[in-house]
């Protein structure tokens, strides 16, 4: 049994190629996966309602349910596009939801998993926005809004976020930030650090441990694998 790590699919419409291929990929993996790590921004937008889900996401939610029934444990690390995962993930899928990432044990190894949006300590504007979006008052407000309203607002906000992300990629080099972040985690005793967010795949083995940045499931269709004591990156090619 292997462990799979996927981040940054930004799913939006079931007719999109990346959405379709993720469904095909998950079907092929069913029954072969011990832990499925969803490392944030799997959805272009998600916030969990008590009695409703967004209609475009019904196919992927069903695929995840089938993965769970086939024996996979699902671990969801919230991203900057999907947070407040809500009852469906926590109750129906019995997910372990990690809002900020954190420690996880695999075969006795202590690994650190995170979406990666907090890797850059200099991005103070985003950190402030993140606290506001995840605050209890805003969560309460979202619960009062009809899902269609929330969906429309989120689509507008996501388009702004995607433009901002491209600008930040030019200003801050992901590899340098990821290496610095990983070193801090290695010094804390972790043997591997796995992140997403930057849409830039990276696999390096240092003296202290393994660094794995997952790339994305938009153009690269890259994902991480852990099996037989080793981490590596693969790219899905149907």
C-alpha positions in Angstrom: 0.0 0.0 0.0 1.3 3.4 -0.9 0.6 6.9 0.4 -0.4 9.6 -2.2 0.0 13.4 -1.9 -1.9 15.8 -4.2 -2.1 19.6 -4.1 -3.3 22.5 -6.1 -5.9 21.0 -8.5 -8.1 24.1 -8.3 -11.0 22.1 -9.5 -13.9 24.1 -10.8 -16.0 22.4 -13.5 -16.3 18.6 -14.0 -15.9 19.1 -17.8 -12.4 20.6 -17.3 -9.5 18.4 -18.3 -7.7 18.4 -14.9 -11.0 17.6 -13.1 -11.7 14.7 -15.4 -8.2 13.3 -15.1 -8.2 13.5 -11.3 -11.4 11.4 -11.3 -9.7 8.8 -13.6 -6.6 8.8 -11.5 -8.5 8.3 -8.2 -10.5 5.5 -9.7 -7.2 3.7 -10.7 -5.8 4.2 -7.2 -8.8 2.9 -5.4 -7.9 0.0 -3.1 -4.2 0.6 -3.5 -3.8 3.7 -1.2 -3.3 3.6 2.6 -3.3 7.4 3.1 -4.6 10.0 0.6 -3.1 13.4 1.5 -5.1 16.3 0.0 -2.7 19.1 0.5 -4.8 22.2 -0.1 -6.4 24.1 -3.0 -7.9 20.9 -4.4 -10.9 23.1 -5.0 -10.9 26.5 -6.6 -13.1 27.4 -3.7 -14.7 25.5 -0.8 -16.4 26.3 2.4 -18.4 23.7 4.2 -22.2 24.1 4.8 -24.1 21.9 7.2 -26.6 20.5 4.7 -25.3 21.5 1.3 -22.3 21.0 -1.1 -21.5 23.0 -4.2 -23.0 21.1 -7.2 -19.9 21.2 -9.4 -18.0 19.2 -6.7 -20.4 16.3 -6.4 -18.3 14.1 -8.7 -15.1 14.6 -6.8 -16.8 14.2 -3.5 -18.2 10.9 -4.7 -14.7 9.8 -5.9 -13.3 10.6 -2.4 -16.2 8.7 -0.7 -15.3 5.6 -2.8 -11.6 5.9 -1.9 -12.6 6.0 1.7 -14.8 2.9 1.4 -12.0 1.1 -0.3 -9.9 1.6 2.8 -7.9 4.9 2.2 -7.6 7.3 5.1 -8.0 10.8 3.8 -6.0 13.6 5.4 -7.1 17.1 4.3 -4.7 20.0 4.8 -6.6 23.2 4.2 -5.2 25.6 1.6 -5.8 29.2 0.8 -8.8 28.4 -1.5 -10.4 25.6 0.6 -10.9 26.0 4.3 -13.7 25.5 6.9 -14.1 22.1 5.4 -17.3 21.4 7.3 -19.5 18.3 8.0 -19.1 16.5 4.8 -15.4 16.0 5.1 -15.3 15.5 8.9 -18.4 13.3 9.2 -19.2 11.7 5.9 -15.6 11.1 4.7 -14.2 10.8 8.3 -11.3 13.0 7.2 -8.6 14.1 9.5 -8.6 17.9 8.7 -5.5 19.9 9.5 -6.3 23.7 9.1 -2.6 24.6 9.3 -0.9 21.3 8.6 1.4 19.8 11.1 3.0 16.5 12.2 2.0 13.1 10.8 3.5 9.7 11.4 4.2 7.3 8.6 5.8 4.0 9.4 7.3 5.5 12.5 8.7 8.5 10.6 7.7 11.9 11.8 6.9 14.1 8.7 5.7 17.6 8.4 2.8 18.4 6.0 1.5 21.8 5.1 -0.2 23.5 2.2 2.7 25.9 2.0 0.9 29.3 2.1 2.7 30.1 5.4 6.2 29.3 4.2 7.0 32.9 3.4 7.2 35.0 6.6 7.6 38.2 4.6 4.1 38.0 3.1 2.5 39.8 6.0 -0.4 41.0 3.9 -1.5 37.5 3.1 -1.1 36.3 6.6 -3.4 39.1 7.8 -6.0 38.2 5.2 -5.7 34.5 6.1 -6.5 35.3 9.7 -9.6 37.3 8.7 -10.9 34.6 6.3 -10.5 31.9 8.8 -11.9 33.8 11.7 -15.0 32.7 13.6 -17.1 35.8 12.7 -16.5 35.3 9.0 -17.2 31.6 9.2 -20.5 32.5 10.9 -21.3 35.0 8.2 -20.6 32.5 5.4 -23.0 30.0 7.0 -25.8 32.6 6.8 -25.2 33.4 3.1 -26.9 31.2 0.4 -24.4 28.9 -1.2 -24.9 30.6 -4.6 -24.0 34.0 -3.2 -20.9 32.5 -1.5 -19.9 30.8 -4.8 -20.1 34.0 -6.8 -18.1 36.0 -4.2 -15.5 33.3 -4.0 -15.1 33.1 -7.8 -14.3 36.8 -7.9 -11.9 36.6 -5.0 -10.2 33.6 -6.5 -9.5 35.5 -9.7 -7.8 38.2 -7.7 -5.8 35.6 -5.7 -4.5 33.9 -8.8 -3.2 37.2 -10.2 -1.5 38.0 -6.9 0.1 34.5 -6.8 1.8 35.0 -10.1 3.2 38.4 -9.0 4.6 36.8 -5.8 6.2 34.0 -7.7 8.3 36.7 -9.5 9.1 38.5 -6.3 10.0 35.5 -4.1 11.8 32.4 -5.3 9.9 29.3 -4.1 12.9 27.0 -3.9 14.8 29.3 -1.5 11.8 29.6 0.8 11.1 25.9 0.7 14.6 25.0 1.6 14.7 27.5 4.5 11.3 26.2 5.8 12.4 22.6 5.5 15.6 23.3 7.4 13.6 24.7 10.3 11.4 21.5 10.4 14.4 19.2 10.2 15.9 21.0 13.2 12.7 20.2 15.0 13.2 16.5 14.3 11.1 15.9 11.2 12.5 13.5 8.6 10.5 14.8 5.7 8.6 18.0 4.7 5.8 17.9 2.1 4.1 21.1 0.8 2.1 22.4 -2.1 1.0 25.9 -2.9 3.8 27.1 -5.2 2.9 25.0 -8.2 6.6 24.2 -8.5 7.6 20.6 -8.1 10.7 19.9 -6.0 12.3 16.8 -4.7 15.5 17.0 -2.8 17.2 14.8 -0.2 19.4 16.6 2.2 21.5 15.3 5.1 18.6 15.8 7.5 15.7 14.6 5.4 13.5 14.8 2.3 11.9 17.9 0.8 8.9 17.3 -1.4 7.0 20.1 -3.1 4.1 18.7 -5.1 3.7 21.0 -8.1 0.1 21.1 -9.3 -2.7 19.1 -10.9 -3.4 21.7 -13.5 -0.6 21.5 -16.1 1.9 19.2 -14.5 -0.4 16.5 -13.0 2.3 15.9 -10.5 1.8 14.2 -7.2 3.9 12.7 -4.4 4.3 9.1 -3.4 5.6 7.4 -0.3 6.3 3.7 -0.5 8.8 1.2 0.9 10.4 4.0 3.0 11.0 6.4 0.1 9.4 9.6 -1.2 9.3 10.6 -4.8 7.3 12.7 -7.4 5.4 11.3 -10.3 3.5 12.9 -13.2 0.2 11.3 -14.2 0.0 10.4 -17.9 -3.2 8.6 -18.8 
